[in-house]
Amino acid sequence: MDTKTKIKEVLSNLLKVKIEELKDEVSLINSIGVDSTEMVESVIALEKSFGVKLSPKEITKNSTINDIVNNIRLKSAK
């Protein structure tokens, strides 16, 4: 499973939305109305899934799926 698919799967399960609703270039906050608590929960779930340390600030600042993929890939490469 590639990084993007895994991220979408984690977020879909956590946020109770269909994977198809998680568009690559659309803000999670604007497209599906993710609130700050859900963003923190998303960060924790992604950290556990990928074994990287993320901050809620990084995810809220980069809140599209593609931005999150890039952020996790950068963190994983270190």
RAKA-V772937 format. One record per residue. SS is DSSP state (H for helix, E for strand, - for the rest). PHI is phi in degrees with one decimal (none if undefined). NEAR is the number of other C-alpha atoms within 8 Angstrom. Layout:
((SS PHI NEAR) (SS PHI NEAR))
This chain:
((- none 4) (- -79.6 5) (H -58.2 7) (H -62.1 9) (H -63.2 8) (H -65.1 9) (H -61.1 11) (H -61.7 11) (H -65.5 9) (H -61.0 11) (H -67.2 11) (H -60.7 12) (H -64.9 8) (H -69.8 9) (H -90.4 8) (- 57.5 7) (- -126.6 9) (- -73.2 7) (H -54.8 8) (H -62.6 5) (H -77.1 7) (- -90.0 12) (- -77.7 8) (- -60.5 7) (- -107.6 7) (- -107.4 10) (- -59.8 9) (H -62.8 12) (H -67.0 9) (H -78.5 8) (H -81.4 7) (H -121.1 7) (- 67.9 7) (- -67.5 10) (- -94.7 7) (H -63.6 6) (H -65.3 6) (H -65.2 9) (H -65.2 12) (H -64.1 9) (H -61.6 9) (H -65.1 10) (H -59.2 12) (H -62.1 8) (H -64.4 10) (H -68.6 12) (H -59.8 11) (H -65.5 8) (H -70.8 7) (H -111.3 8) (- 66.5 8) (- -123.8 10) (- -100.4 6) (- -121.5 8) (- -111.1 7) (H -56.0 9) (H -62.0 6) (H -64.1 9) (H -77.0 12) (H -71.1 8) (H -69.5 6) (- -114.0 8) (- -98.0 11) (- -88.4 12) (H -58.9 16) (H -61.8 9) (H -65.9 9) (H -66.5 11) (H -58.0 11) (H -61.8 8) (H -62.8 9) (H -66.7 10) (H -62.0 8) (H -63.1 8) (H -66.6 9) (H -70.3 9) (H -76.3 5) (- -79.0 4))
